[in-house]
Amino acid sequence: HTASEADVAQAAEPATDATIAPDDAPVPAPAGEETPAPTAARPSLSRADLQDPIHMLMLETVGRMSACYEGAESPPPVVQLRALVEARDYETIRSDFGDLWNDLIAFHRDEGTQLQPKVSHTFRTIDTIVRNL
């Protein structure tokens, strides 16, 4: 599955201060939607992040993946991938993706837990993004 042009176009739109809130501030939900529960996975964004829409898209994507493990420690491959995204080390993500993916599958197999489809999808989305850079 690849990132759609709409995803990339949306990421290319500059964020405004109204759309980015500090970690401790509640983010208002659009009219008619419930406010999501706050998560520890939400990254803080610097001004440099706001000027790099690809990095913002990747931070959001890895945050969605980390949120799937809320209440439990994220698997080491997810932690490693998050660190690589935060460091903007796209070349390492590209070259080590297969190993990270295999380690994630092995983690779930060894723990006897099911790999959630959302985790699988977001993991592959990050791979697609770095391959298209």
N, C-alpha and C positions, 0 to 999 in steps of 0.2 A: 504494500500500500504506500502511496507517495503523498507528500503534502500537496494539497490542492493549491492552485494559483490564488484562490481566495484567501487561504491561510497565509501565504507569503505576502499577498497584497495587504492584508490586515496587519501583519507584522511590520510592514514598511510604513504604515501610517504613524506619524509621530504621536507619542502619548502626551497628554496634557496633565498638569498638576491635578486636575479633577479626576483623572483615571488612576493615578498612582497615589496610594496612601501609605504613611509609615506603618511598620508592622503592628504597632499597638493601636492604630486607629481603625474603627469599623469602616468597612467599605459599603456604601449604600447599594442595595439591590435595585435593579431597574423596576419600574412600576409593575406590579402584578407578580413579582418573583420573590421567593423567600430569600432572606439573607443567609448565606452559607456560614457554617460554623467556622470560627477562626482556626487556622492550622499553623503548626510550627514550620511547615514546609514552605510557607510563603517567603520568598527572598526579599531582602531590602534592596532597593534600586538606587543607584547613584546617577548623577547627571550623565556620566559616560554611558551607563546602561540605557538611558532614555534616548541617546543618540545612536544606538546600535540596535535596530529593530530585530535583527537575526538573533542577537544575544538575548534580547528580551523574550523572543518566541521560545528559545531553547530553555531559558530559566522557567518560563511558564509551563512548558512541557514537562521538564524534570520535576517541577513542583507538583503537577498533577499525578505523576507517577509516585512520588514520595508520599503523597496524601493517601494512597491506597494502603499504605502500611501504618497509618495513624494508629496510635495506641500500642505499637510494637516497633522494635528497632528495624530500620530498613536493612535489607540484605547488603552485604559488602559491595556487590557490583553496582547497586543503585547509588550507594554512597560514593563509590569511585567515579561513576558517571557524573554525579552532581558536582564533584570537585573539579572534574575536567571541564564541565560546562562553565562553572564559575571562573575558572582560570582561562577560559576562551581557548583551550588547547584542542582545537578542532582536528588537527592532524592526528593527535593521539587517539581521539575518539574514532576517527576514520580507520586508523590502522589496527586498533585493539578491539573494535566493536564485536567481532566474532568471539573473542575470548571472554569479553564481558557478558555477552549473550549466553554462551555456554556455562559460564560460572553462575549466572542467574538461574538457569534451568537446573543446574546441579544443586544449588541452594534449596530450591523448592522441593526437588526430589529427596534430598537428604533430610529436610525438615518434615517431609510428608504433607506439605501444603500445596494447594493448587495455585499456579501462576494465573493471576487475574487477567482477563482479556484486556482491560484498560492498561495494565502495566506492559503487556506485550505490545499493544498498539503504540503507546507513547515511546517505548524503547525504540521501536522501528522508525517512528517519526523522527527521532533525533538522528538516527543513522541516515535517513533520507535527506534531512536538512544538511548535514555535514558533507554528504556526497555531492550535493548540488552547489556547494560553495565554490 
